[in-house]
Amino acid sequence: MEKYAWKATIKDGSLEEYIRRHDNLPQDMKDLLREAGICNYTIWNVGNELFGYYECKNGVEFAAKTQNNSPIVAKWDAYMADILIMEKDPITGAQPLLKQVFEFD
């Protein structure tokens, strides 16, 4: 199973709202993540920085393509734009994949 990690920045004073929105993640978004083969999805924060990690049952490319082609993700991204600064890869439309430099199993 391939792993995917990303980072983003929360706008000042928006962490509580970011958490609230994720605590109320819409069912269509949950369904889309499952359709994309995404599992074991976790997001951490320190200060205004976010770090996300998930595993891709069908590979990173499939997960990125499924999300990039989805109006559900486009709607979610627009909803989050007022509180989140997130770079997008111009080719995949997803957050740029962080390069793995260490793993301990």
C-alpha positions, 0 to 999 in steps of 0.5 A, spaced: 500 500 500 502 506 498 503 512 503 501 519 501 503 525 506 502 533 505 502 539 508 498 546 509 497 552 513 491 554 517 490 562 517 491 565 523 485 564 528 482 558 524 484 552 527 478 551 531 474 552 525 478 547 521 477 542 526 470 543 527 469 542 519 473 536 519 469 533 525 463 534 521 466 532 514 460 531 509 458 524 508 459 525 500 466 527 502 467 520 506 464 516 501 469 519 495 475 518 500 473 511 500 472 510 493 479 513 492 482 507 496 484 512 501 484 509 508 488 510 515 487 518 514 490 522 519 491 530 520 496 533 525 498 540 527 503 544 530 501 552 530 499 554 524 502 548 520 498 542 518 501 535 516 496 529 513 498 522 512 494 517 508 494 510 505 492 508 498 489 502 497 489 503 489 495 507 489 497 514 490 496 516 482 489 513 483 487 516 489 489 523 486 486 522 480 479 520 483 480 526 488 482 531 482 476 529 478 471 530 483 466 536 484 465 534 491 473 535 492 472 542 488 466 544 493 470 542 499 476 546 497 472 552 496 469 551 502 476 551 506 479 556 502 477 562 507 481 558 513 486 554 509 492 555 505 494 549 501 499 548 495 496 544 489 500 540 484 499 543 477 499 536 474 495 532 479 491 537 482 492 534 489 497 537 495 504 535 493 506 529 495 512 530 501 518 526 499 519 520 504 526 520 507 526 515 513 521 509 515 522 505 521 518 498 521 
